Amino acid sequence: MVENTPETQSSTQQAEAPKHKARRMVQLRYVLAPFAIIFAAIFVLVILSVLAPKPAKKPVEIKSPLVSVMKLTPKEVTFDIQSQGSVIPRTKTTLISEVSGVVTRVSDKFQVGGFFAKGEELLTIDDISYQVALLRAQAQLESAQAVLIEEQARSKQAEEEWLLTGKSLEQAPILALRLPQLKKAQAGVLAAQADLREAKIKLERTKITAPYDAMLTAKQVDVGQYVTMGASLANTFAVDYAEVRLPVKQRDLAFLNFSRIHQAIEQEPSVDLFYEVDGKKHLWEAKITRYEGVVDSNSRVHYFVAQIVDPYSILSESEHDEIRIGTFVNARVTGKSMANVTAIPLSAIYSGDTVYLVDDNNRLFFHKVNILRSDANFAYSLNEIPADKRLILTKLATPVQNMKLRIDGEQVKAAETLIEQSSDE
């Protein structure tokens, strides 16, 4: 048996030390190998990138913005004023009974929407009592006329008897000549004539007729109904003309051809009234006939009245479309004409008064204009645009004064010119 002495342990450790060292070297080699591979790959890539041929450098081409332009030319412009309103009747009437009685007959057209020509009968009220009153008035007139004839004869006889006295008529007392009795008889005849006239009028008023070419909008009575004096019978409106109240803003007044409020309108401005239904546009012609002369306290607008002739196309032989009362319509009023006015598209105006122009060298310029008025598409100005400059229609992201621009269409024309020249050669 070998004893485990200190000398023996020392010798054993010395024998194992080389083995342990060799094992650590193997482990270290496995750890460093991946890093060595990565560094070798990086080194190879760097060498390859250095030795690779460099690409040729191309100059960077900065293109100028491409814009569309148009030429602005002053011309004469007729301004149109836009408005709107509802069609209303020129004349509305509530027919009132001036007599009392039972309604004995009504017209077949006596209903809402019925049309009556001027003087045409709408309904009749029982007239028997008024016929009796007329006969009584005629009898009273004949009686008064008989009394007058009798008094005239007596007055003539009294004059002859007075002349027999040898005195002149100027010296005769009025009672001797029966002048008061004669005057009374004459007054009696006049009163009887007035009663007869009143009886005739009341008899005529038992027949209710249209006061003008009218359409019925409401009826309050019918056959068999008893009406009293002052009772409402029906509502009508005239169909010869219709009107539209058109509000106009204060700033638009200067562009309308109107006289002063107390002066007649010499040249009535024309108006186009229109509305669309199911994609179809209906159009009517009208005329401005009067200015109301009052500013609305709420909306601060002025009102003009346009008149439409024969709105229901009843009275004339023309076959234009009817326009019914109550229809809401748009209006385009023809205003003043002004010369040397430049029309600028609204989309080409910036900050309310600035336009972008391009000169013959395709350079950008800012230009301020005074806007006279504008509509839905254009702004109008009396400023003259320089003849050598054109209006830019394209919106620019960052416009800079004097920047270079490309004009849409000019390069195409230049290319076509080169092609034609090449073909000619």
Solvent accessible surface area in square Angstrom, and as a share of the most:
residue,aa,sasa,rsa
1,M,234,1.04
2,V,129,0.74
3,E,129,0.58
4,N,112,0.58
5,T,44,0.26
6,P,103,0.65
7,E,129,0.58
8,T,53,0.31
9,Q,86,0.38
10,S,51,0.33
11,S,62,0.40
12,T,65,0.38
13,Q,126,0.56
14,Q,128,0.57
15,A,66,0.51
16,E,103,0.46
17,A,58,0.45
18,P,85,0.53
19,K,141,0.60
20,H,96,0.43
21,K,141,0.60
22,A,58,0.45
23,R,129,0.47
24,R,155,0.56
25,M,119,0.53
26,V,63,0.36
27,Q,108,0.48
28,L,93,0.46
29,R,150,0.55
30,Y,150,0.57
31,V,88,0.51
32,L,98,0.49
33,A,45,0.35
34,P,69,0.43
35,F,118,0.49
36,A,62,0.48
37,I,122,0.62
38,I,96,0.49
39,F,139,0.58
40,A,55,0.43
41,A,50,0.39
42,I,88,0.45
43,F,134,0.56
44,V,78,0.45
45,L,116,0.58
46,V,79,0.45
47,I,70,0.35
48,L,105,0.52
49,S,80,0.51
50,V,107,0.61
51,L,133,0.66
52,A,51,0.40
53,P,129,0.81
54,K,187,0.79
55,P,121,0.76
56,A,95,0.73
57,K,198,0.84
58,K,174,0.74
59,P,127,0.80
60,V,135,0.77
61,E,137,0.61
62,I,156,0.79
63,K,139,0.59
64,S,25,0.16
65,P,51,0.32
66,L,81,0.40
67,V,1,0.01
68,S,44,0.28
69,V,33,0.19
70,M,67,0.30
71,K,108,0.46
72,L,15,0.07
73,T,96,0.56
74,P,53,0.33
75,K,122,0.52
76,E,119,0.54
77,V,18,0.10
78,T,67,0.39
79,F,4,0.02
80,D,57,0.29
81,I,1,0.00
82,Q,109,0.48
83,S,6,0.04
84,Q,77,0.34
85,G,10,0.09
86,S,50,0.32
87,V,1,0.00
88,I,66,0.33
89,P,19,0.12
90,R,97,0.35
91,T,45,0.26
92,K,151,0.64
93,T,42,0.24
94,T,69,0.40
95,L,18,0.09
96,I,80,0.41
97,S,1,0.00
98,E,81,0.36
99,V,0,0.00
100,S,35,0.23
101,G,9,0.09
102,V,59,0.34
103,V,1,0.00
104,T,70,0.41
105,R,119,0.44
106,V,31,0.18
107,S,18,0.12
108,D,141,0.73
109,K,77,0.33
110,F,7,0.03
111,Q,101,0.45
112,V,102,0.59
113,G,45,0.43
114,G,9,0.09
115,F,51,0.21
116,F,1,0.00
117,A,43,0.34
118,K,146,0.62
119,G,48,0.47
120,E,58,0.26
121,E,42,0.19
122,L,1,0.01
123,L,1,0.00
124,T,16,0.10
125,I,0,0.00
126,D,54,0.28
127,D,33,0.17
128,I,105,0.53
129,S,67,0.43
130,Y,30,0.11
131,Q,76,0.34
132,V,67,0.38
133,A,37,0.29
134,L,27,0.13
135,L,117,0.58
136,R,135,0.49
137,A,6,0.05
138,Q,65,0.29
139,A,58,0.45
140,Q,87,0.39
141,L,22,0.11
142,E,118,0.53
143,S,67,0.43
144,A,16,0.12
145,Q,70,0.31
146,A,58,0.45
147,V,73,0.42
148,L,29,0.14
149,I,116,0.59
150,E,83,0.37
151,E,17,0.08
152,Q,83,0.37
153,A,62,0.48
154,R,106,0.39
155,S,7,0.04
156,K,120,0.51
157,Q,104,0.46
158,A,13,0.10
159,E,47,0.21
160,E,96,0.43
161,E,95,0.43
162,W,45,0.16
163,L,90,0.45
164,L,154,0.77
165,T,82,0.48
166,G,70,0.68
167,K,107,0.45
168,S,51,0.33
169,L,65,0.32
170,E,151,0.68
171,Q,119,0.53
172,A,14,0.11
173,P,75,0.47
174,I,107,0.54
175,L,125,0.62
176,A,43,0.34
177,L,15,0.07
178,R,63,0.23
179,L,65,0.32
180,P,56,0.35
181,Q,62,0.28
182,L,29,0.15
183,K,137,0.58
184,K,159,0.68
185,A,6,0.05
186,Q,65,0.29
187,A,57,0.44
188,G,30,0.29
189,V,11,0.06
190,L,120,0.60
191,A,57,0.44
192,A,6,0.05
193,Q,80,0.35
194,A,61,0.47
195,D,64,0.33
196,L,23,0.11
197,R,171,0.62
198,E,89,0.40
199,A,8,0.06
200,K,92,0.39
201,I,57,0.29
202,K,66,0.28
203,L,37,0.19
204,E,118,0.53
205,R,99,0.36
206,T,1,0.01
207,K,101,0.43
208,I,20,0.10
209,T,60,0.35
210,A,4,0.03
211,P,60,0.38
212,Y,37,0.14
213,D,36,0.18
214,A,1,0.00
215,M,25,0.11
216,L,1,0.01
217,T,57,0.33
218,A,29,0.22
219,K,80,0.34
220,Q,80,0.36
221,V,8,0.04
222,D,60,0.31
223,V,86,0.49
224,G,54,0.52
225,Q,81,0.36
226,Y,131,0.50
227,V,3,0.02
228,T,73,0.43
229,M,121,0.54
230,G,49,0.47
231,A,29,0.23
232,S,43,0.27
233,L,0,0.00
234,A,0,0.00
235,N,46,0.24
236,T,4,0.03
237,F,12,0.05
238,A,1,0.01
239,V,0,0.00
240,D,36,0.18
241,Y,72,0.28
242,A,0,0.00
243,E,11,0.05
244,V,0,0.00
245,R,95,0.35
246,L,0,0.00
247,P,30,0.19
248,V,4,0.02
249,K,101,0.43
250,Q,115,0.51
251,R,171,0.62
252,D,15,0.08
253,L,45,0.23
254,A,71,0.55
255,F,18,0.08
256,L,8,0.04
257,N,70,0.36
258,F,53,0.22
259,S,39,0.25
260,R,165,0.60
261,I,106,0.54
262,H,131,0.59
263,Q,90,0.40
264,A,86,0.67
265,I,37,0.19
266,E,167,0.75
267,Q,149,0.66
268,E,74,0.33
269,P,10,0.07
270,S,47,0.31
271,V,1,0.01
272,D,42,0.22
273,L,0,0.00
274,F,29,0.12
275,Y,53,0.20
276,E,116,0.52
277,V,72,0.41
278,D,147,0.76
279,G,73,0.71
280,K,126,0.53
281,K,99,0.42
282,H,35,0.16
283,L,96,0.48
284,W,13,0.05
285,E,147,0.66
286,A,6,0.04
287,K,94,0.40
288,I,1,0.01
289,T,39,0.23
290,R,109,0.40
291,Y,58,0.22
292,E,63,0.28
293,G,34,0.32
294,V,105,0.60
295,V,59,0.34
296,D,45,0.23
297,S,87,0.56
298,N,139,0.71
299,S,62,0.40
300,R,147,0.54
301,V,20,0.12
302,H,13,0.06
303,Y,42,0.16
304,F,6,0.02
305,V,0,0.00
306,A,0,0.00
307,Q,40,0.18
308,I,4,0.02
309,V,98,0.56
310,D,5,0.02
311,P,1,0.01
312,Y,28,0.11
313,S,32,0.21
314,I,65,0.33
315,L,79,0.39
316,S,53,0.34
317,E,174,0.78
318,S,58,0.37
319,E,168,0.76
320,H,69,0.31
321,D,79,0.41
322,E,65,0.29
323,I,2,0.01
324,R,145,0.53
325,I,47,0.24
326,G,55,0.53
327,T,31,0.18
328,F,120,0.50
329,V,0,0.00
330,N,62,0.32
331,A,0,0.00
332,R,68,0.25
333,V,3,0.02
334,T,54,0.32
335,G,5,0.05
336,K,76,0.32
337,S,60,0.39
338,M,58,0.26
339,A,65,0.50
340,N,101,0.52
341,V,0,0.00
342,T,1,0.01
343,A,21,0.16
344,I,1,0.00
345,P,23,0.15
346,L,71,0.35
347,S,70,0.45
348,A,0,0.00
349,I,28,0.14
350,Y,43,0.17
351,S,109,0.70
352,G,54,0.51
353,D,51,0.27
354,T,18,0.10
355,V,0,0.00
356,Y,23,0.09
357,L,1,0.00
358,V,0,0.00
359,D,16,0.08
360,D,109,0.56
361,N,104,0.53
362,N,30,0.16
363,R,86,0.31
364,L,0,0.00
365,F,56,0.23
366,F,88,0.37
367,H,49,0.22
368,K,141,0.60
369,V,3,0.02
370,N,113,0.58
371,I,60,0.31
372,L,61,0.30
373,R,37,0.13
374,S,55,0.35
375,D,58,0.30
376,A,94,0.73
377,N,101,0.52
378,F,77,0.32
379,A,1,0.01
380,Y,24,0.09
381,S,1,0.00
382,L,87,0.43
383,N,47,0.24
384,E,134,0.60
385,I,19,0.09
386,P,51,0.32
387,A,88,0.68
388,D,71,0.37
389,K,36,0.15
390,R,57,0.21
391,L,0,0.00
392,I,1,0.00
393,L,62,0.31
394,T,48,0.28
395,K,139,0.59
396,L,27,0.13
397,A,104,0.80
398,T,107,0.62
399,P,39,0.24
400,V,92,0.53
401,Q,88,0.39
402,N,80,0.41
403,M,42,0.19
404,K,90,0.38
405,L,1,0.01
406,R,73,0.27
407,I,4,0.02
408,D,82,0.42
409,G,25,0.24
410,E,63,0.28
411,Q,82,0.36
412,V,91,0.52
413,K,140,0.59
414,A,57,0.44
415,A,48,0.37
416,E,92,0.41
417,T,65,0.38
418,L,115,0.57
419,I,117,0.59
420,E,108,0.48
421,Q,95,0.42
422,S,76,0.49
423,S,87,0.56
424,D,122,0.63
425,E,184,0.82
